[in-house]
Amino acid sequence: MSVLIKPIVTEKVSEMNEKGKYGFVVSRKANKLQIKKAVEQAYGVSVEAVNTINVLGKKKTRYTKSQILTGRKPSYKKAIVTVAEGEVIDFYSGI
């Protein structure tokens, strides 16, 4: 099972990066211990805390000629990882 799916790169999370907190989209079945271990192995940092959030998919409606189509975006799990002071994760090093 791949625990880390992708990092979150938004303005809000970029502000948190300066405080040593990083956001990731993670597998919905992953727990905090698995997320901590995956981040430490992938980025070589020591993780102090992991906070998780289950994000419910938004409801979407599309109007067509014949009918109204409704559905949902997929739900996902988000993790905010706090690393030890002085350590940083560079998402752009591999580009």
C-alpha positions, 0 to 999 in steps of 0.5 A: 500500500502506498501511503503518501499520494502527493504533497499539497502545494497551496498558499495556506500550506506554503505558509505552514511550511515556514513553521515546519508543517507540511501537507500531504494527501494520503491513503484513506486507510493509512493511520498516523504511525504509517504516515510518520514512517513513510514521511521519515523514509521518503524525505529523511526527516524526523517527524514530531506530530501527525494530524489527519483530516478526512475531507468529504468530496464536494457535490457537483451538479451539471445541467444538460439539455435533457437532464440534470446530472449530479455526482460527487468528487472523490473523498480523500484523507489529508495529513499535516506533518510537523517535522523537528525544528531546523529540518525542512522538506524540499518538494522541488529538489527533484525537478 
